[in-house]
Each structure stands twice: as C-alpha cells, then as structure tokens.
C-alpha cells in the first residue's frame, strides 16, 4: 500500500495468528526487500491485549519496537485510520 508517497506494509491477522512474534519478523522481512527503514510497517490483530499472554505480548512489543513496526490491537481497531495517517 502507498499513502502520501510512502510505502506501507500492513499485515492483518485474526485469531491466534496475531499472538505470534514470528509475524513481526515476517513484516520486517518483506519490508527489508523493498526499502526497509523507508517503509512503514504495521501489524494489525483482531485480538485484544487481554487475550494475549502478557509475556508473549511483551515479546511481540519488544520485537516490534526494535524493528520499528506498529502493532495495532483489537481495542485500537476503531482508530486504525489515525495510526496509518501518522
């Protein structure tokens, strides 16, 4: 997806697939092949934060921050446009 001349990789996951830290790595892998740091990376999951094991959630957040990937969870879905516009 391209928004205002910026390439965006947006990975959407439903159910348990949104709990995997491997998903963050997948987004980063795709982004690195088309511009790495110049590509906005987003992982969107339908899961709410309280549906993810706290330790796993912390691991996902850590990997996402390290890879400059935004994680949008179920409770943030109504505001997804705000995240993409930022």
PyMOL commands that set and color helices and strands:
alter all, ss='L'
color gray80, all
select helices_A, chain A and resi 15-19+22-34+36-38+49-51+54-66+74-85
alter helices_A, ss='H'
color red, helices_A
select strands_A, chain A and resi 2-3+6-13+39-45+69-72
alter strands_A, ss='S'
color yellow, strands_A
deselect
rebuild
show_as cartoon
